[in-house]
């Protein structure tokens, strides 16, 4: 599973609400691990 996150700000003195600036972004990747710490597949539900 991948989760993408972006953080946008409106500078404190900015009057125009369309003047947003992206300050950071990240992609988090979630994986299932077995008892030995290796990647494993998830069982079907």
PDB file of N, CA, C and O in Angstrom:
ATOM      1  N   UNK A   1       0.849  -1.163   0.000  1.00  0.00           N
ATOM      2  CA  UNK A   1       0.000   0.000   0.000  1.00  0.00           C
ATOM      3  C   UNK A   1       0.903   1.237   0.000  1.00  0.00           C
ATOM      4  O   UNK A   1       1.892   1.300   0.731  1.00  0.00           O
ATOM      5  N   UNK A   2       0.552   2.196  -0.816  1.00  0.00           N
ATOM      6  CA  UNK A   2       1.282   3.465  -0.853  1.00  0.00           C
ATOM      7  C   UNK A   2       0.349   4.591  -0.437  1.00  0.00           C
ATOM      8  O   UNK A   2      -0.809   4.645  -0.852  1.00  0.00           O
ATOM      9  N   UNK A   3       0.870   5.485   0.388  1.00  0.00           N
ATOM     10  CA  UNK A   3       0.113   6.660   0.819  1.00  0.00           C
ATOM     11  C   UNK A   3       0.941   7.889   0.456  1.00  0.00           C
ATOM     12  O   UNK A   3       2.079   8.036   0.900  1.00  0.00           O
ATOM     13  N   UNK A   4       0.361   8.760  -0.352  1.00  0.00           N
ATOM     14  CA  UNK A   4       1.034  10.000  -0.752  1.00  0.00           C
ATOM     15  C   UNK A   4       0.486  11.156   0.070  1.00  0.00           C
ATOM     16  O   UNK A   4      -0.721  11.272   0.279  1.00  0.00           O
ATOM     17  N   UNK A   5       1.400  12.017   0.537  1.00  0.00           N
ATOM     18  CA  UNK A   5       1.016  13.162   1.360  1.00  0.00           C
ATOM     19  C   UNK A   5       1.687  14.406   0.799  1.00  0.00           C
ATOM     20  O   UNK A   5       2.874  14.380   0.471  1.00  0.00           O
ATOM     21  N   UNK A   6       0.941  15.485   0.688  1.00  0.00           N
ATOM     22  CA  UNK A   6       1.488  16.789   0.313  1.00  0.00           C
ATOM     23  C   UNK A   6       1.043  17.795   1.361  1.00  0.00           C
ATOM     24  O   UNK A   6      -0.084  17.732   1.852  1.00  0.00           O
ATOM     25  N   UNK A   7       1.939  18.736   1.706  1.00  0.00           N
ATOM     26  CA  UNK A   7       1.609  19.788   2.665  1.00  0.00           C
ATOM     27  C   UNK A   7       1.721  21.128   1.947  1.00  0.00           C
ATOM     28  O   UNK A   7       2.769  21.480   1.406  1.00  0.00           O
ATOM     29  N   UNK A   8       0.605  21.867   1.957  1.00  0.00           N
ATOM     30  CA  UNK A   8       0.531  23.174   1.308  1.00  0.00           C
ATOM     31  C   UNK A   8       0.247  24.228   2.373  1.00  0.00           C
ATOM     32  O   UNK A   8      -0.497  23.978   3.321  1.00  0.00           O
ATOM     33  N   UNK A   9       0.842  25.406   2.211  1.00  0.00           N
ATOM     34  CA  UNK A   9       0.599  26.487   3.171  1.00  0.00           C
ATOM     35  C   UNK A   9       0.157  27.751   2.445  1.00  0.00           C
ATOM     36  O   UNK A   9       0.424  27.947   1.259  1.00  0.00           O
ATOM     37  N   UNK A  10      -0.511  28.576   3.184  1.00  0.00           N
ATOM     38  CA  UNK A  10      -0.825  29.942   2.759  1.00  0.00           C
ATOM     39  C   UNK A  10       0.021  30.842   3.649  1.00  0.00           C
ATOM     40  O   UNK A  10      -0.203  30.883   4.859  1.00  0.00           O
ATOM     41  N   UNK A  11       0.986  31.564   3.087  1.00  0.00           N
ATOM     42  CA  UNK A  11       1.829  32.422   3.919  1.00  0.00           C
ATOM     43  C   UNK A  11       0.985  33.366   4.780  1.00  0.00           C
ATOM     44  O   UNK A  11      -0.064  33.831   4.334  1.00  0.00           O
ATOM     45  N   UNK A  12       1.431  33.654   6.010  1.00  0.00           N
ATOM     46  CA  UNK A  12       0.635  34.436   6.969  1.00  0.00           C
ATOM     47  C   UNK A  12       0.151  35.796   6.462  1.00  0.00           C
ATOM     48  O   UNK A  12      -0.960  36.211   6.793  1.00  0.00           O
ATOM     49  N   UNK A  13       0.955  36.491   5.672  1.00  0.00           N
ATOM     50  CA  UNK A  13       0.576  37.829   5.204  1.00  0.00           C
ATOM     51  C   UNK A  13      -0.046  37.825   3.820  1.00  0.00           C
ATOM     52  O   UNK A  13      -0.315  38.889   3.262  1.00  0.00           O
ATOM     53  N   UNK A  14      -0.278  36.663   3.263  1.00  0.00           N
ATOM     54  CA  UNK A  14      -0.831  36.567   1.908  1.00  0.00           C
ATOM     55  C   UNK A  14      -2.345  36.776   1.947  1.00  0.00           C
ATOM     56  O   UNK A  14      -3.038  36.162   2.758  1.00  0.00           O
ATOM     57  N   UNK A  15      -2.847  37.627   1.084  1.00  0.00           N
ATOM     58  CA  UNK A  15      -4.292  37.910   1.016  1.00  0.00           C
ATOM     59  C   UNK A  15      -5.005  37.025  -0.005  1.00  0.00           C
ATOM     60  O   UNK A  15      -6.189  36.725   0.143  1.00  0.00           O
ATOM     61  N   UNK A  16      -4.275  36.611  -1.038  1.00  0.00           N
ATOM     62  CA  UNK A  16      -4.859  35.810  -2.111  1.00  0.00           C
ATOM     63  C   UNK A  16      -4.875  34.339  -1.701  1.00  0.00           C
ATOM     64  O   UNK A  16      -3.818  33.726  -1.550  1.00  0.00           O
ATOM     65  N   UNK A  17      -6.071  33.770  -1.519  1.00  0.00           N
ATOM     66  CA  UNK A  17      -6.165  32.378  -1.062  1.00  0.00           C
ATOM     67  C   UNK A  17      -5.683  31.381  -2.109  1.00  0.00           C
ATOM     68  O   UNK A  17      -5.534  30.196  -1.808  1.00  0.00           O
ATOM     69  N   UNK A  18      -5.441  31.839  -3.326  1.00  0.00           N
ATOM     70  CA  UNK A  18      -4.939  30.962  -4.379  1.00  0.00           C
ATOM     71  C   UNK A  18      -3.404  30.920  -4.407  1.00  0.00           C
ATOM     72  O   UNK A  18      -2.821  30.260  -5.267  1.00  0.00           O
ATOM     73  N   UNK A  19      -2.759  31.612  -3.485  1.00  0.00           N
ATOM     74  CA  UNK A  19      -1.295  31.659  -3.439  1.00  0.00           C
ATOM     75  C   UNK A  19      -0.749  30.634  -2.450  1.00  0.00           C
ATOM     76  O   UNK A  19      -0.039  30.978  -1.505  1.00  0.00           O
ATOM     77  N   UNK A  20      -1.088  29.387  -2.681  1.00  0.00           N
ATOM     78  CA  UNK A  20      -0.600  28.313  -1.828  1.00  0.00           C
ATOM     79  C   UNK A  20       0.764  27.838  -2.311  1.00  0.00           C
ATOM     80  O   UNK A  20       1.063  27.896  -3.504  1.00  0.00           O
ATOM     81  N   UNK A  21       1.584  27.372  -1.385  1.00  0.00           N
ATOM     82  CA  UNK A  21       2.912  26.871  -1.711  1.00  0.00           C
ATOM     83  C   UNK A  21       3.084  25.477  -1.110  1.00  0.00           C
ATOM     84  O   UNK A  21       2.826  25.254   0.073  1.00  0.00           O
ATOM     85  N   UNK A  22       3.528  24.545  -1.958  1.00  0.00           N
ATOM     86  CA  UNK A  22       3.810  23.201  -1.443  1.00  0.00           C
ATOM     87  C   UNK A  22       5.135  23.257  -0.700  1.00  0.00           C
ATOM     88  O   UNK A  22       6.149  23.670  -1.263  1.00  0.00           O
ATOM     89  N   UNK A  23       5.130  22.838   0.577  1.00  0.00           N
ATOM     90  CA  UNK A  23       6.343  22.905   1.380  1.00  0.00           C
ATOM     91  C   UNK A  23       7.010  21.552   1.555  1.00  0.00           C
ATOM     92  O   UNK A  23       8.203  21.490   1.850  1.00  0.00           O
ATOM     93  N   UNK A  24       6.262  20.464   1.380  1.00  0.00           N
ATOM     94  CA  UNK A  24       6.872  19.136   1.464  1.00  0.00           C
ATOM     95  C   UNK A  24       5.933  18.100   0.874  1.00  0.00           C
ATOM     96  O   UNK A  24       4.737  18.344   0.714  1.00  0.00           O
ATOM     97  N   UNK A  25       6.482  16.957   0.556  1.00  0.00           N
ATOM     98  CA  UNK A  25       5.680  15.845   0.077  1.00  0.00           C
ATOM     99  C   UNK A  25       6.382  14.554   0.470  1.00  0.00           C
ATOM    100  O   UNK A  25       7.594  14.542   0.686  1.00  0.00           O
ATOM    101  N   UNK A  26       5.630  13.478   0.563  1.00  0.00           N
ATOM    102  CA  UNK A  26       6.202  12.182   0.937  1.00  0.00           C
ATOM    103  C   UNK A  26       5.340  11.064   0.380  1.00  0.00           C
ATOM    104  O   UNK A  26       4.149  11.240   0.124  1.00  0.00           O
ATOM    105  N   UNK A  27       5.969   9.907   0.198  1.00  0.00           N
ATOM    106  CA  UNK A  27       5.254   8.692  -0.168  1.00  0.00           C
ATOM    107  C   UNK A  27       5.647   7.639   0.864  1.00  0.00           C
ATOM    108  O   UNK A  27       6.821   7.296   1.000  1.00  0.00           O
ATOM    109  N   UNK A  28       4.653   7.131   1.588  1.00  0.00           N
ATOM    110  CA  UNK A  28       4.874   6.087   2.576  1.00  0.00           C
ATOM    111  C   UNK A  28       4.470   4.755   1.957  1.00  0.00           C
ATOM    112  O   UNK A  28       3.378   4.629   1.401  1.00  0.00           O
ATOM    113  N   UNK A  29       5.342   3.771   2.052  1.00  0.00           N
ATOM    114  CA  UNK A  29       5.070   2.450   1.494  1.00  0.00           C
ATOM    115  C   UNK A  29       4.931   1.478   2.661  1.00  0.00           C
ATOM    116  O   UNK A  29       5.857   1.319   3.457  1.00  0.00           O
ATOM    117  N   UNK A  30       3.771   0.829   2.759  1.00  0.00           N
ATOM    118  CA  UNK A  30       3.508  -0.135   3.823  1.00  0.00           C
ATOM    119  C   UNK A  30       3.644  -1.543   3.250  1.00  0.00           C
ATOM    120  O   UNK A  30       3.077  -1.852   2.202  1.00  0.00           O
ATOM    121  N   UNK A  31       4.392  -2.384   3.937  1.00  0.00           N
ATOM    122  CA  UNK A  31       4.562  -3.772   3.504  1.00  0.00           C
ATOM    123  C   UNK A  31       4.334  -4.694   4.694  1.00  0.00           C
ATOM    124  O   UNK A  31       4.520  -4.296   5.844  1.00  0.00           O
ATOM    125  N   UNK A  32       3.933  -5.919   4.414  1.00  0.00           N
ATOM    126  CA  UNK A  32       3.765  -6.934   5.455  1.00  0.00           C
ATOM    127  C   UNK A  32       5.083  -7.693   5.590  1.00  0.00           C
ATOM    128  O   UNK A  32       5.725  -8.014   4.591  1.00  0.00           O
ATOM    129  N   UNK A  33       5.487  -7.980   6.840  1.00  0.00           N
ATOM    130  CA  UNK A  33       6.726  -8.691   7.094  1.00  0.00           C
ATOM    131  C   UNK A  33       6.438 -10.007   7.803  1.00  0.00           C
ATOM    132  O   UNK A  33       5.493 -10.118   8.584  1.00  0.00           O
ATOM    133  N   UNK A  34       7.280 -11.008   7.513  1.00  0.00           N
ATOM    134  CA  UNK A  34       7.147 -12.280   8.226  1.00  0.00           C
ATOM    135  C   UNK A  34       7.976 -12.221   9.518  1.00  0.00           C
ATOM    136  O   UNK A  34       8.525 -11.171   9.851  1.00  0.00           O
ATOM    137  N   UNK A  35       8.066 -13.328  10.235  1.00  0.00           N
ATOM    138  CA  UNK A  35       8.773 -13.372  11.514  1.00  0.00           C
ATOM    139  C   UNK A  35      10.270 -13.090  11.365  1.00  0.00           C
ATOM    140  O   UNK A  35      10.923 -12.690  12.328  1.00  0.00           O
ATOM    141  N   UNK A  36      10.814 -13.297  10.165  1.00  0.00           N
ATOM    142  CA  UNK A  36      12.241 -13.050   9.919  1.00  0.00           C
ATOM    143  C   UNK A  36      12.503 -11.663   9.330  1.00  0.00           C
ATOM    144  O   UNK A  36      13.637 -11.338   8.979  1.00  0.00           O
ATOM    145  N   UNK A  37      11.457 -10.851   9.223  1.00  0.00           N
ATOM    146  CA  UNK A  37      11.604  -9.503   8.710  1.00  0.00           C
ATOM    147  C   UNK A  37      11.622  -9.396   7.203  1.00  0.00           C
ATOM    148  O   UNK A  37      11.994  -8.356   6.659  1.00  0.00           O
ATOM    149  N   UNK A  38      11.227 -10.449   6.523  1.00  0.00           N
ATOM    150  CA  UNK A  38      11.168 -10.440   5.060  1.00  0.00           C
ATOM    151  C   UNK A  38       9.773 -10.044   4.595  1.00  0.00           C
ATOM    152  O   UNK A  38       8.778 -10.290   5.277  1.00  0.00           O
ATOM    153  N   UNK A  39       9.724  -9.425   3.416  1.00  0.00           N
ATOM    154  CA  UNK A  39       8.430  -9.045   2.837  1.00  0.00           C
ATOM    155  C   UNK A  39       7.626 -10.309   2.544  1.00  0.00           C
ATOM    156  O   UNK A  39       8.163 -11.295   2.039  1.00  0.00           O
ATOM    157  N   UNK A  40       6.331 -10.268   2.867  1.00  0.00           N
ATOM    158  CA  UNK A  40       5.460 -11.406   2.591  1.00  0.00           C
ATOM    159  C   UNK A  40       4.163 -10.906   1.989  1.00  0.00           C
ATOM    160  O   UNK A  40       3.830  -9.726   2.105  1.00  0.00           O
ATOM    161  N   UNK A  41       3.433 -11.799   1.349  1.00  0.00           N
ATOM    162  CA  UNK A  41       2.128 -11.426   0.789  1.00  0.00           C
ATOM    163  C   UNK A  41       1.070 -11.558   1.881  1.00  0.00           C
ATOM    164  O   UNK A  41       1.207 -12.353   2.811  1.00  0.00           O
ATOM    165  N   UNK A  42       0.034 -10.777   1.747  1.00  0.00           N
ATOM    166  CA  UNK A  42      -1.084 -10.844   2.692  1.00  0.00           C
ATOM    167  C   UNK A  42      -2.073 -11.907   2.232  1.00  0.00           C
ATOM    168  O   UNK A  42      -2.288 -12.080   1.032  1.00  0.00           O
ATOM    169  N   UNK A  43      -2.672 -12.616   3.177  1.00  0.00           N
ATOM    170  CA  UNK A  43      -3.682 -13.608   2.786  1.00  0.00           C
ATOM    171  C   UNK A  43      -4.925 -12.941   2.215  1.00  0.00           C
ATOM    172  O   UNK A  43      -5.258 -11.818   2.594  1.00  0.00           O
ATOM    173  N   UNK A  44      -5.605 -13.620   1.316  1.00  0.00           N
ATOM    174  CA  UNK A  44      -6.850 -13.095   0.749  1.00  0.00           C
ATOM    175  C   UNK A  44      -7.928 -13.122   1.816  1.00  0.00           C
ATOM    176  O   UNK A  44      -7.954 -14.015   2.662  1.00  0.00           O
ATOM    177  N   UNK A  45      -8.809 -12.151   1.773  1.00  0.00           N
ATOM    178  CA  UNK A  45      -9.893 -12.143   2.781  1.00  0.00           C
ATOM    179  C   UNK A  45     -11.143 -12.783   2.269  1.00  0.00           C
ATOM    180  O   UNK A  45     -12.139 -12.857   2.989  1.00  0.00           O
TER     181      UNK A  45
END
